[in-house]
Each structure stands twice: as C-alpha cells, then as structure tokens.
C-alpha cells in the first residue's frame, strides 16, 4: 500500500481504459488497410490498440508482406484518424468512469495520456462530457515513441510538474503497464480492454481490477485510505 500523500497525480490511458473504443478503432483501421489492399484480422488490430496509429499500420503492412513508404504511411494514418474522429457516436465510456474522475477531482492532479491522436481526443472528450476532469491531456501527436516506451507518461508527469515516482498510471494493455513500469510509476491494471486478467498480471501491476466500478479499491490504493 502506498502511504498517504505520496501520490500526486493519476494518469489515465484512454482506449480500453476509460472508453470502449474498440469498434471505432478496428473499423477505421480496416477501412484504410482494406483500401490499400492489406488484409489483417480484427484481432490483429485489437491486440495492438495502444501502440499508436503509425506503428499499427507498419506492423499490418509487414504482416501482409507489403511495402510501405513514408508518404503512404502519413496518408493512411491521416485517413484513419479522420474516419475514427467521425465514429464518436459508437464510442462509450465504461461504467464507473465519471464517478471515479469525480471522486479524484480536486484531491489530486489528473492527466490523460493516450496514443490516440489529438484530433480524435478533442472530438471525444467534449462529446462524452469528461474533458473538464483533466489537468493535462497528452496525445500521440506530442510524443515520438509509442508505448511500451515510457515517453508519453514522462511527458505527462513533466507537464503536471510531478516526479514520475509520485504518479499512478491506470492502464488496460500490456504495452501500457510496461510503459508505466519503465517510467518508474505505480500502475493499476484494469481488464476492460482486449487483454485478459492473466496477461496483465504477468506484467506485475501494483493493483489489478476488473473494472473502474471498483472505485473504492482505486481510491484506497491512491490515497492510502478512503
């Protein structure tokens, strides 16, 4: 258990952690990959949610044994982002998200760190009425290296003015847990995305939960007591 007063910030992932974006992500990728003649399964895409648009496209083309130059990658990535931004209606927040953010607000700094693009996030946060909870929002556009590199979490901590060891990350993917650990941060893993509890537990998160409805366990972990 972390002692009271040691945690100064909570950093949330977006896709699969706060929002069920799987359909929108898969649909937008499949549309652009299909048009380019690259066919991969939905699961191939799902298992890469969180590593970023460009890295997923690169890996898909590798899987299809197709060549991909930089200009084509840019074009496909931009098109995927445009399509995904238009699919805001099929994205829903997971149960317990608003209640947890409400309970944290005013007690601790809150950041959103997502490998989704700024364009998608700027459309979704107001649409889902949770933008006001975050002190800082860092997207794929502001970092060079995708998760499992810790860059996005380190940038978030720096923008909050908090040391990495004073942060707790909430993540649903193995890439996210690895990135949090690499950043020297505590990590709460939630099995609400495509990764099973067993897969996440192998990454040794500091707390494992099934859903953000377990608000009291999360608050108790962060603040030492509720």
C-alpha positions as CSV (number, residue, x, y, z in Angstrom):
1,X,0.0,0.0,0.0
2,X,1.2,3.5,-0.8
3,X,1.4,5.9,2.1
4,X,-0.9,8.8,2.2
5,X,0.3,11.9,0.5
6,X,2.9,10.2,-1.7
7,X,0.8,10.1,-4.9
8,X,0.4,13.5,-6.5
9,X,-1.1,12.6,-9.9
10,X,-3.1,9.9,-11.6
11,X,-2.5,9.3,-15.4
12,X,-5.2,7.6,-17.3
13,X,-5.0,5.8,-20.6
14,X,-8.0,6.3,-22.9
15,X,-8.6,3.4,-25.3
16,X,-9.9,0.4,-23.4
17,X,-9.3,2.1,-20.0
18,X,-11.8,4.9,-19.9
19,X,-13.6,4.3,-23.1
20,X,-14.7,1.3,-25.2
21,X,-13.2,2.5,-28.5
22,X,-12.5,-1.0,-29.9
23,X,-15.2,-0.9,-32.6
24,X,-14.2,2.6,-33.8
25,X,-10.5,1.8,-33.8
26,X,-10.9,-1.5,-35.7
27,X,-13.4,-0.1,-38.2
28,X,-11.2,2.9,-39.1
29,X,-8.1,0.7,-39.5
30,X,-9.8,-1.9,-41.5
31,X,-11.2,0.8,-43.9
32,X,-7.8,2.3,-44.7
33,X,-5.9,-1.0,-44.8
34,X,-8.6,-2.6,-46.9
35,X,-8.4,0.2,-49.5
36,X,-4.6,-0.3,-49.6
37,X,-5.1,-4.0,-50.2
38,X,-3.8,-5.1,-46.8
39,X,-6.0,-7.7,-45.1
40,X,-5.5,-8.5,-41.4
41,X,-7.9,-9.8,-38.8
42,X,-9.8,-7.6,-36.4
43,X,-7.9,-9.4,-33.6
44,X,-4.5,-8.3,-35.2
45,X,-5.6,-4.7,-34.8
46,X,-7.2,-5.2,-31.3
47,X,-4.1,-6.6,-29.9
48,X,-2.2,-3.5,-31.0
49,X,-4.5,-0.9,-29.6
50,X,-2.4,1.5,-27.6
51,X,0.8,1.4,-29.6
52,X,-0.3,4.2,-31.9
53,X,-1.7,4.5,-35.4
54,X,1.5,4.5,-37.4
55,X,3.1,1.6,-35.6
56,X,-0.1,-0.5,-36.2
57,X,-0.1,0.4,-39.9
58,X,3.6,-0.5,-40.2
59,X,3.0,-3.9,-38.5
60,X,0.0,-4.6,-40.6
61,X,1.9,-4.0,-43.8
62,X,4.7,-6.2,-42.5
63,X,2.1,-8.9,-41.8
64,X,0.8,-8.5,-45.4
65,X,4.4,-8.6,-46.8
66,X,3.7,-5.2,-48.5
67,X,6.0,-2.3,-49.0
68,X,5.2,1.0,-47.2
69,X,6.9,4.3,-47.8
70,X,6.8,7.3,-45.5
71,X,4.4,9.4,-47.6
72,X,1.9,6.5,-47.9
73,X,2.2,5.9,-44.1
74,X,1.3,9.5,-43.5
75,X,-1.6,9.4,-45.9
76,X,-3.1,6.2,-44.4
77,X,-2.6,7.5,-40.8
78,X,-4.3,10.8,-41.5
79,X,-7.2,9.0,-43.2
80,X,-7.6,6.5,-40.3
81,X,-7.7,9.4,-37.8
82,X,-10.3,11.3,-39.9
83,X,-12.5,8.2,-40.1
84,X,-12.1,7.4,-36.4
85,X,-13.0,11.0,-35.4
86,X,-16.3,10.6,-37.2
87,X,-17.1,7.5,-35.3
88,X,-17.5,9.2,-31.9
89,X,-21.1,8.0,-31.7
90,X,-20.1,4.3,-31.3
91,X,-17.6,5.1,-28.5
92,X,-18.9,4.8,-25.0
93,X,-17.4,5.4,-21.6
94,X,-17.0,2.4,-19.3
95,X,-19.2,2.1,-16.2
96,X,-17.7,3.9,-13.3
97,X,-15.5,6.3,-15.2
98,X,-17.3,9.6,-14.4
99,X,-17.8,8.6,-10.8
100,X,-14.1,7.8,-10.4
101,X,-13.0,11.1,-12.0
102,X,-15.5,13.0,-9.9
103,X,-14.0,11.4,-6.7
104,X,-10.5,12.2,-7.8
105,X,-11.0,15.8,-9.0
106,X,-9.8,18.4,-6.5
107,X,-7.9,15.9,-4.5
108,X,-5.1,15.1,-6.9
109,X,-3.9,16.1,-10.4
110,X,-5.3,14.1,-13.3
111,X,-3.8,13.5,-16.7
112,X,-4.9,11.7,-19.9
113,X,-2.1,10.0,-21.8
114,X,-3.3,8.4,-25.0
115,X,-1.7,7.0,-28.2
116,X,-4.9,8.2,-30.0
117,X,-4.5,11.4,-32.0
118,X,-5.3,14.9,-30.8
119,X,-8.0,15.2,-33.4
120,X,-9.8,12.1,-32.1
121,X,-9.4,13.1,-28.4
122,X,-10.5,16.7,-29.0
123,X,-13.7,15.4,-30.5
124,X,-14.4,12.7,-27.9
125,X,-13.7,14.4,-24.6
126,X,-16.4,17.1,-25.1
127,X,-18.8,14.6,-26.7
128,X,-18.5,12.4,-23.6
129,X,-18.5,15.4,-21.2
130,X,-15.4,14.5,-19.3
131,X,-12.8,17.0,-20.7
132,X,-13.1,19.2,-17.6
133,X,-11.6,16.5,-15.3
134,X,-8.1,16.5,-16.9
135,X,-5.4,19.0,-15.9
136,X,-3.3,17.8,-18.8
137,X,-4.0,15.8,-22.0
138,X,-1.1,14.3,-23.9
139,X,-1.8,12.5,-27.2
140,X,0.2,10.6,-29.8
141,X,0.9,13.9,-31.6
142,X,3.0,15.1,-28.7
143,X,5.4,12.2,-28.5
144,X,7.9,10.4,-30.8
145,X,7.9,6.9,-29.2
146,X,4.7,4.8,-28.8
147,X,4.1,2.6,-25.7
148,X,5.7,0.4,-24.4
149,X,8.2,3.3,-24.4
150,X,7.5,5.4,-21.3
151,X,7.8,8.8,-23.1
152,X,4.0,9.6,-23.0
153,X,3.9,9.1,-19.3
154,X,7.1,11.0,-18.6
155,X,5.8,13.9,-20.7
156,X,2.5,13.9,-18.8
157,X,4.3,14.0,-15.4
158,X,6.6,16.8,-16.6
159,X,3.5,18.9,-17.7
160,X,1.9,18.3,-14.4
161,X,5.1,19.3,-12.6
162,X,5.2,16.0,-10.8
163,X,8.0,13.4,-10.4
164,X,7.4,10.1,-12.1
165,X,7.6,8.2,-8.8
166,X,4.7,10.3,-7.5
167,X,2.4,9.1,-10.3
168,X,-0.1,6.3,-10.6
169,X,-1.0,5.1,-14.1
170,X,-4.3,3.4,-14.9
171,X,-4.0,1.1,-18.0
172,X,-5.7,-1.8,-19.8
173,X,-2.9,-3.0,-22.1
174,X,0.3,-4.9,-21.5
175,X,2.1,-2.1,-23.5
176,X,0.7,0.5,-21.1
177,X,1.7,-1.4,-18.0
178,X,5.2,-1.9,-19.4
179,X,5.4,1.8,-20.2
180,X,4.3,2.8,-16.7
181,X,6.8,0.5,-15.1
182,X,9.6,1.8,-17.4
183,X,8.6,5.4,-16.4
184,X,9.1,4.4,-12.7
185,X,5.5,4.9,-11.9
186,X,3.0,2.7,-10.0
187,X,0.4,1.1,-12.2
188,X,-3.3,0.0,-11.8
189,X,-4.2,-2.5,-14.5
190,X,-7.9,-2.9,-15.5
191,X,-9.0,-5.8,-17.6
192,X,-11.6,-3.8,-19.5
193,X,-9.7,-3.8,-22.8
194,X,-8.7,-6.7,-25.0
195,X,-6.1,-8.2,-22.6
196,X,-7.1,-10.8,-20.0
197,X,-6.5,-10.5,-16.3
198,X,-3.9,-13.3,-16.6
199,X,-2.0,-11.5,-19.4
200,X,-2.0,-8.2,-17.4
201,X,-1.0,-9.9,-14.1
202,X,2.1,-11.3,-15.9
203,X,3.3,-7.7,-16.2
204,X,3.1,-7.3,-12.4
205,X,0.9,-4.2,-12.0
206,X,0.7,-2.8,-8.5
207,X,-3.1,-3.3,-8.4
208,X,-5.3,-5.4,-10.6
209,X,-9.0,-4.6,-11.0
210,X,-11.8,-5.9,-13.3
211,X,-13.4,-2.5,-13.9
212,X,-13.4,1.1,-12.8
213,X,-16.6,0.5,-10.9
214,X,-14.2,-0.7,-8.2
215,X,-13.8,2.9,-7.2
216,X,-13.1,2.3,-3.5
217,X,-10.2,0.0,-4.3
218,X,-8.7,2.5,-6.6
219,X,-9.1,5.4,-4.1
220,X,-7.8,3.3,-1.3
221,X,-4.7,2.4,-3.4
222,X,-4.1,6.0,-4.3
223,X,-4.8,7.8,-1.1
224,X,-3.9,5.0,1.4
225,X,-7.4,5.0,2.9
226,X,-10.8,6.2,1.7
